[in-house]
Amino acid sequence: MDRRRFIRTGVAGVAGLTVTGLDLSCMTSDTPPVDTVKLGKSGLRVSRIAMGTGTVGYNKASNQTRLGMEKFVALAHHAYEKGIRFYDMADGYGSQPFVGEAIKTLPRDKITLMTKIWTQPDGSENTGNVREIIDRCRKEAGVDYFDILLMHCIMQGNWHETRKHYMEAFSKAKQDGAVRAVGLSCHNIDALAEASVNPWVDVVLARINPFGTNMDAAPDTVREILAKAQKNGKGVIGMKIFGEGKHISEAEREQSINYAVTQGNVHCVTLGLESESQMDDAVERVMRNVKKL
């Protein structure tokens, strides 16, 4: 079966993963709920899995938002029941209003909210008023503050020079209580290396999987940088755990989870979940591999 047919027919899944006939025979009623971990020196404690909301995310939409509000809310609540108390959003995904609706009945102090905003180099006429963007995002999510705010998809290694405009606004928002921790999502090895040592960074979102697929460099190279980031007190979140859905066999899914949890030098992972069965499967795999730590 080719990948397009998988996408048309399957239970859509984890970080772009799509699987038909998902075998959940390994699930047991005593699978423990997702545990929590300290996110570096950010001052945050988060669930080991975050519910990603940006699978095939672009133009203010994603596979998660395309489920529709009712199904999205049900999925987010199922995540909460499983111990997933960390919701990963982005302005570009259009997911902030969806998460906002989902958390109306959840205790704010029990969940972690992360969002990301797109940036332009300093001096660009498109930089705009960053605080206005942050405040709009907060309003869309219906919250007074975000636990984590990231500069989205940084692809240059000199971001501390080209993104000063944003860094200053993020820091001011943190000072004002609109944000608790700041950082960036990295799509470039130089950007990642800089994030691992830059004192401004509280949290790093990095691509990691055992196959080196859709990553910034070879897995061992990325692992070394993430180890340095952890040593420097950064909170490290892994993404693209399944290589954007390019590794979808049973063996590859297990290998990916095992690698991220036990070898990836990350504190937690964000997974683009699109169904309750996918979520249950991810929880079982992660928590089983946690026992190997």
N, C-alpha and C positions, 0 to 999 in steps of 0.2 A: 504494500500500500504506500503510495507516495505521500509526501508531506501535505500537499494541498488537500488530498482526500481525508487525511487525518484531521485537518482543520475543519473541514466541512462536516464530518460525521461524528467527531469525538466529543468527549467531555473536555472542554478547554481547560488549560491548566497553568501549572506553576511556572511563573516567569517566562511565559510564552510556550510552555509545555502543553502538548495536546496528546491525550492518550485515549484510545478506545478500549472497551472491555477492561477497565481498570481492575486489577486483582486486589481486593481488599481483604483477602483471607488472612493476612497477617495481623489485621486489626483485632484487638481484644478489648473487652469491656473495662479492663483495668489499666488501659493505656493512661499514663499520668498526664495531667494537663501540662501545657508548656510552662517551663520554669522561667525565672527572671534572672538577669545578669546585670552586673554593674557596668555601665558604659564608660569605661576609662575613667578619667577624672572630670567628666562633664557634670557630675553631680546628679546624673540620672540613673535610675534603675529601670530596665526595660524587659519586656518578654523576649525570649530568645528568637522568636519568629515575629516578623512584622508582616501585616497584610498589605502587600503591594497593590496599588491601584492604577498601574500604568502599563499593563500588557498591551503591546501595539498602541502605545499612547502617543497621540499627536493631535494638533488642531483642536485642543480642548475636549478630547474624548479618548476613551480607552476601551478595551474589552470589558473591563469591570463596569464602567459607566454605561456601556451599551447593553448591559443586562437590564437596565431600567431601574428606577428608584426602589421599587418594592423588593425586587430580587437582590439588589445591592445591599439594602438595609438588612435583609434576612441573612445574607452571607456575613456581613460585618458582625451581626449579633451571634451567629454561630461561632465565629472566630473568638469572640469574647468568652463564650461558654467553654471553649477549648483551651482557654488561657492565653490566647493571643490578644494582648492589650495594647498593641503598637500598630498604628495606622500610618502608612507611608503614602503621602499625597504629592502632587505637584500642580502648580498653576497651569502648566501646559497640558496636563491630563484632563483638566476639567473636573477633577474628583473632589475638590474641597466642599462643594455644596452637598455631595453625596455622603461624604463622611460626616459632615455637619448634621445632616438629617439622621444618620445612623446613631450618633452619640447623644442625641437629645435625651434618651432614657438611660444613658450610662453615666456612672459617676466620673466626673472630669478628673478627679485626683487619682483615679485608678488606671487611667489610660495615658499613653504617650502619643503625641501627634507630631509628625514631621511633614514639612512641606518644602518645596523647592521653587525658586523663581529664576527665570532666564535672565542672563546678564549680557551686557555689551561692554566693549572696552571703554575705559575712561576717555572722555572727550567726544564720544559719539553723541549725536543729537538725539539718539534714541534712549539714552540712559533714564531720563525722566526723573520723577520724584520717587525715590525708592521707598520712602516711608509710606507714601500713598499706596504703593503696590502692596506693601506688607499689611497695611490696614485693610485694604480691600480683601486680601486673602483671609484675614482674620474674620471679617464680616461674612464672607462666603461660607466659612466653616462654622460660624456662629460661636466663636470662642474669644476670650480676652487675650489669650497668649498661645503661641506654639512652643512646644517643648524643644523642637529642633527646627532651625531654618537653614537651608543650604543654598549656595549658588549652584545652579543646575548645569550639569554637563560641561565641565571645564575641560578644554582641549588644548590649553597652552601652559607651558611651564613657568611663565612669568606672570601668573595671575595676580600675585601680590602687588605688582606694579600696574597692571592694566585694569584691575578691579577695585582700586582704592575707593572709588565712589560708592560701591556697594558695601565694602568692608566697613567703612565708617558708618553707614546707615544701619547695617546689621548690628554693629557694636552699640550704637545709640539705642536701638530697639531692645537690645539685651539689657542695657542700663535702665531703661524705662519699664522693664518687666513685660514687654510684648513678646519677648523671645527668651528662652532659658539657655540655649546652646546654639552655636553657629558653626558652619563649616562649608564643605563643598562635596559634590559628587564628581568623581574623576573619570575622564575618558581619554587619558593621556598619561604615559609613564612619568614624564617630567612633572606634570601637574600633581600626580600622586606622590612623587618623591618630595616635592616642596611641601605638600600638605602634611607629610609625616613629621616635619621638623618645625613648621611655622607656628609660633606661639599663639597666633590669632585663632587657630583652628581648634575647636572642641571635638568635632565629629567628622569622620571621613567615610564616604560611601564609595566602595571600590568593587570592581568586577573581579570575581574569583571563581574558578572552576578547575577541575583536574585536567581538562582537555586543552586549555589555553584558547578556547573559542570566544571570540568577541571580548578579548581581554586587552589590557594595555601592554602586556609583555608576557613572556613565558611564566607559567605558574610559580616556579621557584623564585624568579626575580620579584614577582609581585608579593609573594609570601615574605620575602626578606624585608621589603619596604613596609609591609603591614606590621611585621614584628617590631620594626623601628618605631612606627607610629604608636603601637601599644606601649612600648618602653617609654615614649615621650608623653604618655598620658592621654593620647587621643582615643576617643570612642570609635571603634571600627565596625562598620556594618557592611556585610557582603551582599552583592547583587549579581545578577546574571549567573546564578548557581548552575543552571542547566544550559548555559551558552545560548540564551534566547531561543530555547526550544529545539536546538540542533542535536541534542542528546536525550532521546525520549524513551529508549528501551528500558526495561525493568532494571537490568544490570547497570546501565548508565545513571539512572535516577538514584539508585542506591549508592553508587560510587560518588556521585556529586554531593549528596547529602553528607556522606561519611567524610569526604574531603573537607567540605566547608566547616563542619562541626568540629572535627578532630585535628585538622592539619592547616586550615586556611588562615590562622591568626586573625580571626574575626571574633567579635564579642557576640554578634547575632547576625541573622540573615533576613532579607526581605524577599518574599516570594509572591509572585503575581497569581493569586488563587482565584479561580472562577467558578468553583462549585463546592458544595459541602463535602462531597466524596474526595475531591482533590485535597481539601483542607484536612480531612481526617487522615488521609494517607500521609501527608506531609508531617503532621503532628506525630504520628506513630514512628515514622522514620527518624525524625530529628531526636525524639526523646529516647528511642532505642540506642541511637549512636551517642547520645550524651552519656550514657552509662559507661562508654569506653574511655571517657576522659579521666 
